[in-house]
Amino acid sequence: MNSLNVQPINTERLTPLSPSYDPWDPIRSLQKYGRHKLTSVEMTVSNLCNMRCEHCAVGDTLVMKEPEKLPLDLMLRRLDEVEHLETISITGGEPSFSERTVREYMLPLLQYARSRGIRSQINSNVTLPYSRYEQLAPYLDVMHISFNYTTADDFHEVGFARAGHPVSREAAEKLYERMIDNARRLADAGVLVSAESMINYRTHHKIEEIHKLIVEMGCARHEVHPMYPSSFAKNLPVISRKQMLDAIKRLLDARDRSVWMLFGTLPFYHCSDNAEERELLGRLAKEPNVTVRNDPDGRNRLNVNLFTGEVFVTDFSDVPAFGNIKEDKLDDLFDRWLGLPLAGSVGCHCPAVSCCGPNLLVKDMYYKDVDFHQRRAIV
């Protein structure tokens, strides 16, 4: 299968994405194969962006002009070789910043995924003209957007905090309104629009209001992740685990129960000696339309930089590349990663509660001296 042999697949044969079917969660492949397998590939297709958000995980990589990308056919051949591939994700920067990238890389990648029965996601701010997204919508499963605002003023302050030059409030408001309109139009077109909110110093006290706006935008899913200071955002104020926990409780009380709510990278575990944190996890497990996703990065997913071919655990980690698609197959590189001591340090698994343990950021921040292999869930 390659870029010249793309045959459409009947989407009615695909299992609908839902709280009971989230192919990005590594627990599924772990349970199926008895060990972590590469089932998801993320591709960084752009380092350009029209925004400069203060919390951006990849802000240090953003540029004003980027080099040529690797030939698409190389990436498609490497995807062909992944035996158990179930999902792809396309990220940036703003992936759709360049119309050429949309036309020559994003669209063929989505068509490839659809032809193979693979689910797809794009990470975008959806602030550009709708035509950029309209051509992708027929082949796209999930449009993942970041939404941490209650007003256009919030958007202006957060979204251009690191711009390096003045951005008028009027210009920001136009982008804010376009983002909301584009999200609604994509949802109407049948794309699952998933709005991610971070629990951080700006949002923890108003997360319920943010959720209400996300529902009004027509998003079928609200993702909620605590923010961890890394890379571009490493100097932002940090809230406590207690503040995170209280914000999640309030959100659960106020949420629209018809909307899928997905929590990820929580710093709370069933093996914790903190009863309140275990109690929250128990509530999350019982709430309808609520899921807690294990972190895919390094568990069932790798990131490929399409400019260099380098392969990473994730697009924003300080962990250096451990291979390149110019020389190696992705399945081989995944096995190489699993063999590294760093991977082993977060390689725990508790079947009793379907938990894959902390990711590298969470362990480094909260559990630096904890060996999760020696802990057991308290159920």
VOVOTOR-730721 format. One record per residue (C-alpha): residue number from 0; residue in one letter; x, y, z. Coordinates in steps of 0.02 Angstrom, whole numbers, plus 50000, padded with zeros to 5 digits. Example, Ala and Ser with C-alpha at 12.3 -4.5 7.8 and 13.67 -1.06 7.14 Angstrom:
# residues 2
kolti, lotor, X, Y, Z
0, a, 50615, 49775, 50390
1, s, 50684, 49947, 50357
END
This chain:
# residues 379
kolti, lotor, X, Y, Z
0, m, 50000, 50000, 50000
1, n, 50069, 50172, 49956
2, s, 50022, 50346, 49901
3, l, 49980, 50284, 49725
4, n, 49867, 50143, 49784
5, v, 49739, 50220, 49900
6, q, 49570, 50135, 49898
7, p, 49426, 50204, 50002
8, i, 49355, 50101, 50145
9, n, 49174, 50096, 50197
10, t, 49175, 50200, 50357
11, e, 49016, 50114, 50414
12, r, 49124, 49960, 50447
13, l, 49233, 50055, 50571
14, t, 49192, 50045, 50756
15, p, 49131, 50218, 50809
16, l, 49246, 50312, 50927
17, s, 49166, 50318, 51099
18, p, 49206, 50303, 51284
19, s, 49207, 50114, 51259
20, y, 49320, 50123, 51106
21, d, 49471, 50239, 51112
22, p, 49608, 50161, 51003
23, w, 49735, 50291, 51062
24, d, 49735, 50217, 51237
25, p, 49884, 50097, 51256
26, i, 49790, 49988, 51379
27, r, 49698, 49910, 51232
28, s, 49852, 49846, 51143
29, l, 49933, 49796, 51308
30, q, 49783, 49689, 51351
31, k, 49773, 49618, 51175
32, y, 49957, 49574, 51149
33, g, 50020, 49555, 51327
34, r, 50151, 49689, 51301
35, h, 50159, 49864, 51230
36, k, 50151, 49869, 51040
37, l, 50167, 50013, 50919
38, t, 49988, 50047, 50865
39, s, 49996, 50237, 50846
40, v, 50112, 50354, 50750
41, e, 50115, 50543, 50771
42, m, 50192, 50651, 50636
43, t, 50255, 50829, 50656
44, v, 50222, 50909, 50487
45, s, 50249, 51093, 50528
46, n, 50348, 51207, 50642
47, l, 50249, 51359, 50585
48, c, 50106, 51435, 50684
49, n, 50002, 51593, 50682
50, m, 49992, 51594, 50872
51, r, 50118, 51593, 51015
52, c, 50024, 51523, 51165
53, e, 50109, 51540, 51332
54, h, 50077, 51357, 51375
55, c, 50134, 51285, 51208
56, a, 50229, 51122, 51234
57, v, 50324, 51142, 51069
58, g, 50348, 51330, 51073
59, d, 50537, 51315, 51069
60, t, 50529, 51229, 50899
61, l, 50419, 51359, 50813
62, v, 50501, 51454, 50670
63, m, 50458, 51589, 50543
64, k, 50524, 51487, 50396
65, e, 50546, 51300, 50391
66, p, 50651, 51183, 50283
67, e, 50585, 51056, 50158
68, k, 50504, 50900, 50226
69, l, 50554, 50722, 50186
70, p, 50467, 50639, 50039
71, l, 50292, 50584, 50086
72, d, 50320, 50414, 50008
73, l, 50454, 50374, 50137
74, m, 50331, 50407, 50278
75, l, 50195, 50304, 50194
76, r, 50315, 50158, 50171
77, r, 50362, 50165, 50355
78, l, 50178, 50168, 50403
79, d, 50149, 50017, 50291
80, e, 50279, 49922, 50392
81, v, 50193, 49950, 50561
82, e, 50109, 49783, 50587
83, h, 49977, 49833, 50714
84, l, 49945, 50014, 50665
85, e, 49775, 50078, 50724
86, t, 49791, 50268, 50732
87, i, 49890, 50414, 50663
88, s, 49901, 50592, 50728
89, i, 49960, 50746, 50634
90, t, 50032, 50889, 50735
91, g, 50140, 51044, 50726
92, g, 50152, 51195, 50750
93, e, 49990, 51230, 50665
94, p, 49986, 51087, 50538
95, s, 49873, 51180, 50418
96, f, 49974, 51342, 50419
97, s, 50036, 51306, 50243
98, e, 49910, 51263, 50108
99, r, 50047, 51163, 50023
100, t, 50069, 51055, 50178
101, v, 49881, 51027, 50186
102, r, 49875, 50975, 50004
103, e, 50036, 50876, 49986
104, y, 50053, 50793, 50157
105, m, 49901, 50803, 50269
106, l, 49769, 50756, 50142
107, p, 49868, 50605, 50073
108, l, 49906, 50545, 50250
109, l, 49722, 50553, 50298
110, q, 49672, 50465, 50137
111, y, 49801, 50331, 50172
112, a, 49733, 50307, 50348
113, r, 49554, 50295, 50287
114, s, 49605, 50168, 50153
115, r, 49685, 50058, 50285
116, g, 49546, 50075, 50413
117, i, 49658, 50176, 50528
118, r, 49584, 50313, 50637
119, s, 49658, 50487, 50621
120, q, 49677, 50646, 50722
121, i, 49740, 50821, 50684
122, n, 49800, 50939, 50822
123, s, 49752, 51114, 50765
124, n, 49698, 51284, 50829
125, v, 49567, 51292, 50687
126, t, 49588, 51482, 50673
127, l, 49629, 51483, 50487
128, p, 49502, 51494, 50344
129, y, 49379, 51349, 50347
130, s, 49434, 51296, 50172
131, r, 49595, 51227, 50250
132, y, 49495, 51105, 50355
133, e, 49349, 51074, 50237
134, q, 49455, 50971, 50116
135, l, 49519, 50863, 50261
136, a, 49352, 50835, 50348
137, p, 49290, 50689, 50239
138, y, 49442, 50584, 50289
139, l, 49466, 50644, 50468
140, d, 49405, 50560, 50627
141, v, 49459, 50681, 50766
142, m, 49497, 50867, 50759
143, h, 49588, 50903, 50921
144, i, 49589, 51086, 50974
145, s, 49652, 51177, 51126
146, f, 49521, 51278, 51219
147, n, 49566, 51364, 51383
148, y, 49462, 51522, 51370
149, t, 49301, 51601, 51428
150, t, 49314, 51761, 51324
151, a, 49406, 51835, 51176
152, d, 49510, 51931, 51303
153, d, 49571, 51766, 51377
154, f, 49615, 51706, 51202
155, h, 49709, 51866, 51164
156, e, 49809, 51861, 51325
157, v, 49852, 51675, 51322
158, g, 49865, 51644, 51135
159, f, 49990, 51781, 51095
160, a, 50086, 51794, 51258
161, r, 50248, 51743, 51172
162, a, 50219, 51828, 51005
163, g, 50366, 51947, 51024
164, h, 50267, 52086, 50942
165, p, 50102, 52174, 50978
166, v, 49943, 52083, 50922
167, s, 49787, 52190, 50927
168, r, 49637, 52136, 51028
169, e, 49530, 52155, 50872
170, a, 49638, 52036, 50771
171, a, 49635, 51908, 50911
172, e, 49446, 51921, 50928
173, k, 49424, 51882, 50742
174, l, 49529, 51724, 50762
175, y, 49434, 51677, 50920
176, e, 49267, 51691, 50832
177, r, 49332, 51597, 50680
178, m, 49396, 51457, 50792
179, i, 49224, 51436, 50870
180, d, 49137, 51443, 50701
181, n, 49257, 51319, 50622
182, a, 49235, 51197, 50766
183, r, 49047, 51203, 50745
184, r, 49059, 51178, 50557
185, l, 49176, 51030, 50575
186, a, 49061, 50951, 50703
187, d, 48914, 50975, 50583
188, a, 49019, 50890, 50448
189, g, 49032, 50734, 50554
190, v, 49206, 50759, 50627
191, l, 49227, 50720, 50812
192, v, 49289, 50887, 50879
193, s, 49384, 50859, 51040
194, a, 49425, 51016, 51139
195, e, 49568, 50999, 51262
196, s, 49577, 51108, 51417
197, m, 49726, 51113, 51532
198, i, 49705, 51130, 51718
199, n, 49830, 51266, 51760
200, y, 49847, 51427, 51857
201, r, 49732, 51518, 51735
202, t, 49595, 51388, 51716
203, h, 49576, 51286, 51875
204, h, 49451, 51406, 51953
205, k, 49343, 51424, 51797
206, i, 49352, 51253, 51715
207, e, 49163, 51232, 51729
208, e, 49132, 51390, 51626
209, i, 49258, 51332, 51495
210, h, 49166, 51165, 51485
211, k, 49001, 51253, 51455
212, l, 49072, 51349, 51306
213, i, 49148, 51190, 51234
214, v, 48977, 51107, 51239
215, e, 48898, 51258, 51156
216, m, 49029, 51245, 51017
217, g, 48962, 51073, 50973
218, c, 49115, 50975, 51030
219, a, 49077, 50791, 51058
220, r, 49222, 50771, 51179
221, h, 49304, 50877, 51312
222, e, 49482, 50824, 51355
223, v, 49554, 50881, 51520
224, h, 49739, 50871, 51562
225, p, 49838, 50951, 51702
226, m, 49974, 51064, 51634
227, y, 50153, 51016, 51673
228, p, 50293, 51142, 51655
229, s, 50400, 51084, 51511
230, s, 50501, 51161, 51371
231, f, 50422, 51326, 51315
232, a, 50306, 51330, 51468
233, k, 50431, 51278, 51601
234, n, 50426, 51445, 51693
235, l, 50237, 51459, 51712
236, p, 50163, 51452, 51888
237, v, 50120, 51277, 51949
238, i, 49963, 51233, 52044
239, s, 49956, 51098, 52177
240, r, 49886, 50922, 52156
241, k, 49749, 50973, 52279
242, q, 49698, 51118, 52166
243, m, 49694, 50999, 52017
244, l, 49589, 50875, 52113
245, d, 49464, 51007, 52172
246, a, 49446, 51076, 51995
247, i, 49407, 50902, 51927
248, k, 49276, 50872, 52063
249, r, 49188, 51035, 52021
250, l, 49194, 50995, 51837
251, l, 49116, 50824, 51865
252, d, 48976, 50905, 51965
253, a, 48941, 51037, 51831
254, r, 48973, 50943, 51669
255, d, 48851, 50904, 51528
256, r, 48834, 50716, 51546
257, s, 48792, 50693, 51362
258, v, 48969, 50746, 51313
259, w, 49114, 50623, 51322
260, m, 49240, 50686, 51448
261, l, 49416, 50616, 51432
262, f, 49546, 50643, 51567
263, g, 49730, 50612, 51535
264, t, 49902, 50623, 51618
265, l, 49824, 50639, 51791
266, p, 49953, 50632, 51931
267, f, 49837, 50521, 52034
268, y, 49852, 50332, 52049
269, h, 49759, 50190, 52132
270, c, 49923, 50140, 52217
271, s, 49931, 50310, 52305
272, d, 49926, 50324, 52493
273, n, 49814, 50477, 52471
274, a, 49636, 50419, 52502
275, e, 49557, 50574, 52423
276, e, 49651, 50546, 52260
277, r, 49598, 50362, 52257
278, e, 49420, 50415, 52292
279, l, 49422, 50532, 52142
280, l, 49487, 50393, 52029
281, g, 49347, 50281, 52092
282, r, 49220, 50414, 52047
283, l, 49295, 50439, 51875
284, a, 49282, 50252, 51842
285, k, 49096, 50252, 51884
286, e, 49042, 50413, 51797
287, p, 48947, 50387, 51633
288, n, 49031, 50457, 51476
289, v, 49195, 50484, 51570
290, t, 49360, 50398, 51530
291, v, 49538, 50412, 51595
292, r, 49661, 50381, 51454
293, n, 49833, 50309, 51487
294, d, 49966, 50414, 51402
295, p, 50005, 50344, 51228
296, d, 50179, 50422, 51214
297, g, 50310, 50285, 51224
298, r, 50176, 50157, 51267
299, n, 50095, 50129, 51098
300, r, 50148, 50286, 51005
301, l, 50303, 50366, 50933
302, n, 50327, 50539, 50856
303, v, 50411, 50562, 50687
304, n, 50484, 50730, 50637
305, l, 50448, 50743, 50450
306, f, 50587, 50870, 50424
307, t, 50729, 50763, 50490
308, g, 50655, 50589, 50501
309, e, 50705, 50580, 50684
310, v, 50596, 50476, 50799
311, f, 50551, 50531, 50976
312, v, 50445, 50470, 51121
313, t, 50342, 50628, 51104
314, d, 50353, 50794, 51012
315, f, 50386, 50897, 51169
316, s, 50495, 50787, 51280
317, d, 50677, 50823, 51321
318, v, 50715, 50641, 51280
319, p, 50828, 50643, 51126
320, a, 50789, 50551, 50964
321, f, 50833, 50366, 50967
322, g, 50823, 50329, 50781
323, n, 50776, 50390, 50609
324, i, 50651, 50326, 50481
325, k, 50783, 50349, 50346
326, e, 50872, 50196, 50417
327, d, 50750, 50100, 50527
328, k, 50576, 50028, 50533
329, l, 50461, 50104, 50663
330, d, 50422, 49936, 50745
331, d, 50609, 49908, 50769
332, l, 50632, 50081, 50842
333, f, 50486, 50052, 50961
334, d, 50568, 49893, 51025
335, r, 50731, 49989, 51043
336, w, 50642, 50119, 51150
337, l, 50562, 49986, 51261
338, g, 50734, 49915, 51294
339, l, 50802, 50078, 51365
340, p, 50810, 50100, 51555
341, l, 50710, 50262, 51540
342, a, 50564, 50168, 51463
343, g, 50578, 50036, 51599
344, s, 50565, 50170, 51734
345, v, 50385, 50207, 51680
346, g, 50346, 50033, 51614
347, c, 50233, 49975, 51755
348, h, 50059, 49902, 51728
349, c, 49921, 49867, 51853
350, p, 49790, 49753, 51772
351, a, 49669, 49772, 51918
352, v, 49635, 49953, 51874
353, s, 49690, 49957, 51690
354, c, 49831, 50077, 51731
355, c, 49997, 50099, 51639
356, g, 50072, 50212, 51771
357, p, 50143, 50388, 51753
358, n, 50220, 50463, 51598
359, l, 50395, 50535, 51603
360, l, 50340, 50714, 51643
361, v, 50227, 50662, 51787
362, k, 50356, 50546, 51863
363, d, 50492, 50677, 51853
364, m, 50381, 50810, 51932
365, y, 50292, 50714, 52070
366, y, 50369, 50541, 52088
367, k, 50554, 50562, 52052
368, d, 50609, 50438, 52186
369, v, 50461, 50318, 52174
370, d, 50478, 50144, 52098
371, f, 50305, 50108, 52031
372, h, 50354, 49927, 52001
373, q, 50351, 49904, 52190
374, r, 50176, 49977, 52214
375, r, 50006, 49896, 52200
376, a, 49831, 49966, 52178
377, i, 49728, 49988, 52335
378, v, 49554, 49929, 52283
END
